[in-house]
């Protein structure tokens, strides 16, 4: 009987402690994703002093927000030319002329929690006397990078773009099990291609983009895994 009373007393104390303590609501949530405004997608910027601008993110706790801006020469954002953190939603940066750039913004609260990054957008800075610009690097659509998919056939999908809107773009597709895959198709006029894949394999692929004047951009390596 004493054991029952003792157990009941402990249970009552524990319930009191939890009731007084309440739920743990101390977790700080990350801010929302900012929305890029300028430069807009695939824009040819006449002035190379670029006035970057984006919509403000919001924070669930109302914390102060800063923004991590990254500008690079490649869509993977590995060849970074500028990275800075600002507390405003705009900043002007002078960049080299006649270069394709890629940029994104990440909102960060004062607890260093980062929101989801914006999509990476491309733009071009005009060059002196340049009449033709190389196309932008192809952007991955599907399968997602390092994703897992079922064996059989899969549709490889990407998007291409060029500031010279009158240009007709064609593509070179590289695909295989090697991390530096071989060329499997060229002069593709569509932004999709179907390939056969085998269970248990990892495949790598990339897409080079060519315009009607022969200018070419080399794509980055993507990969996916087969269940």
C-alpha positions in Angstrom: 0.0 0.0 0.0 2.9 2.4 0.8 4.4 1.7 -2.6 1.1 2.6 -4.3 0.8 5.8 -2.3 4.5 6.7 -3.0 4.0 6.1 -6.8 0.8 8.2 -6.8 2.6 11.1 -5.1 5.5 11.0 -7.6 3.0 11.0 -10.5 1.2 14.0 -9.0 4.4 16.0 -8.5 5.5 15.3 -12.1 2.1 16.4 -13.5 2.4 19.6 -11.4 5.9 20.3 -12.7 4.9 19.8 -16.4 1.7 21.9 -15.9 3.7 24.8 -14.4 6.5 24.5 -17.0 4.1 24.5 -19.9 5.2 23.5 -23.4 8.6 24.3 -24.8 8.0 27.3 -27.1 11.5 28.6 -27.0 12.4 27.3 -30.5 13.2 30.2 -32.7 11.8 29.8 -36.2 13.6 30.9 -39.4 12.4 33.9 -41.4 10.5 33.5 -44.7 12.0 33.5 -48.1 12.7 36.8 -49.7 11.5 37.5 -53.3 13.9 38.8 -55.9 12.8 41.9 -57.8 15.8 43.3 -59.7 17.6 42.2 -61.8 14.7 40.2 -63.1 15.1 36.8 -64.7 17.6 36.7 -67.6 17.8 40.5 -67.8 20.4 42.3 -70.0 21.5 45.2 -67.7 22.7 48.2 -69.7 24.5 49.7 -66.7 27.0 47.5 -64.9 26.3 49.4 -61.6 23.5 47.0 -60.6 20.8 48.2 -58.1 19.9 44.8 -56.5 16.5 44.8 -55.0 14.2 42.2 -53.3 11.0 42.0 -51.2 11.4 41.9 -47.4 11.1 38.6 -45.6 9.1 38.2 -42.4 10.1 36.6 -39.1 7.6 34.6 -37.0 9.0 36.1 -33.8 9.3 39.5 -35.2 13.1 39.4 -35.0 15.3 41.8 -36.9 16.3 40.4 -40.4 19.4 40.8 -42.4 20.0 39.5 -45.9 22.9 37.4 -47.3 23.4 38.3 -51.0 25.5 36.1 -53.2 26.6 36.9 -56.7 28.6 34.4 -58.8 29.7 33.6 -62.3 28.0 30.2 -62.3 24.6 28.9 -61.5 26.0 26.7 -58.8 27.2 29.8 -57.0 30.7 28.3 -56.6 32.6 31.0 -58.5 31.5 33.8 -56.1 32.4 37.4 -57.1 30.5 39.2 -54.3 29.0 38.0 -51.0 27.8 40.5 -48.4 25.2 40.8 -45.6 23.0 43.9 -45.5 20.1 45.0 -43.3 18.2 46.7 -46.2 16.4 45.1 -49.2 18.6 46.9 -51.7 22.2 47.5 -52.5 24.1 48.8 -55.5 27.1 46.9 -56.7 29.3 47.6 -59.7 30.2 44.5 -61.7 32.4 43.7 -64.7 30.9 44.3 -68.1 29.9 41.7 -70.6 29.6 38.9 -68.0 26.7 36.5 -67.1 26.0 36.6 -63.4 23.8 34.5 -61.1 22.4 35.7 -57.7 20.3 34.8 -54.8 19.4 36.1 -51.3 19.0 34.3 -48.0 17.1 36.0 -45.1 18.8 35.6 -41.7 17.3 36.6 -38.3 19.2 37.9 -35.3 19.4 34.4 -33.9 21.4 33.4 -37.1 18.5 31.2 -38.3 18.5 31.2 -42.1 15.4 31.0 -44.2 15.1 29.1 -47.5 17.2 30.7 -50.2 15.6 32.3 -53.1 15.7 30.7 -56.5 19.0 31.5 -58.3 18.4 34.1 -61.1 20.6 35.0 -64.0 21.4 38.4 -65.6 23.9 39.8 -68.0 25.9 43.0 -67.9 26.2 44.7 -71.3 29.6 45.1 -72.8 31.0 47.9 -74.9 30.2 47.2 -78.6 29.1 43.7 -77.9 26.2 42.6 -80.2 25.9 39.0 -79.2 26.0 37.5 -75.7 26.6 33.8 -74.8 23.5 32.1 -73.5 23.0 31.5 -69.8 24.0 28.2 -68.2 21.1 25.7 -68.4 19.0 25.4 -65.3 18.1 22.0 -63.8 14.4 21.1 -63.8 14.3 17.4 -63.1 15.3 14.9 -61.7 16.3 16.9 -58.7 20.0 17.1 -57.8 21.1 14.0 -55.9 17.5 12.7 -55.8 16.4 9.0 -55.7 14.2 7.7 -58.5 13.0 4.4 -59.8 14.7 2.4 -62.5 13.4 2.2 -66.1 13.3 5.3 -68.2 13.6 8.9 -67.0 13.0 12.2 -68.7 15.9 14.6 -68.2 14.5 18.2 -68.2 16.2 21.6 -68.1 15.6 25.2 -69.2 17.8 27.5 -71.3 17.8 31.2 -71.8 19.5 34.0 -73.7 19.4 37.8 -73.5 19.3 37.8 -77.3 15.7 36.7 -77.5 15.8 36.2 -81.3 18.5 33.5 -80.9 17.6 29.9 -81.4 19.2 27.7 -78.7 20.4 24.2 -79.1 21.8 21.8 -76.6 24.5 19.2 -76.1 23.6 16.4 -73.6 26.2 14.5 -71.6 25.1 11.5 -69.6 26.5 8.4 -68.0 27.9 6.7 -64.8 31.1 8.7 -64.9 31.4 11.9 -62.9 32.6 13.5 -66.2 29.9 12.0 -68.5 30.3 11.5 -72.2 28.4 13.3 -74.9 25.3 11.3 -75.9 23.3 13.8 -78.0 24.0 17.2 -79.7 22.0 19.7 -81.7 19.0 19.1 -79.5 16.2 21.7 -80.1 14.1 20.7 -77.1 14.8 21.0 -73.4 14.2 17.3 -72.6 15.6 13.9 -73.4 14.7 10.4 -72.3 17.3 7.9 -71.1 17.3 4.4 -69.7 18.5 3.8 -66.1 19.4 0.8 -64.1 18.7 0.0 -60.4 21.5 0.7 -57.9 23.4 3.1 -60.2 24.3 6.8 -59.8 24.1 8.8 -63.0 25.7 12.1 -63.9 24.6 14.6 -66.6 25.1 18.1 -67.9 23.8 20.3 -70.7 25.8 22.7 -72.8 23.9 25.6 -74.4 24.7 27.0 -77.9 23.1 30.0 -79.6 22.7 30.7 -83.3 26.0 32.6 -83.5 28.0 29.6 -82.1 28.5 31.0 -78.6 28.4 28.2 -76.0 28.1 28.0 -72.3 29.2 24.8 -70.4 26.7 23.3 -68.0 27.3 22.2 -64.5 27.3 18.5 -63.5 24.1 17.1 -62.0 23.5 13.7 -60.6 20.7 11.4 -59.4 20.5 7.9 -57.8 18.4 4.9 -58.9 16.6 2.9 -56.3 
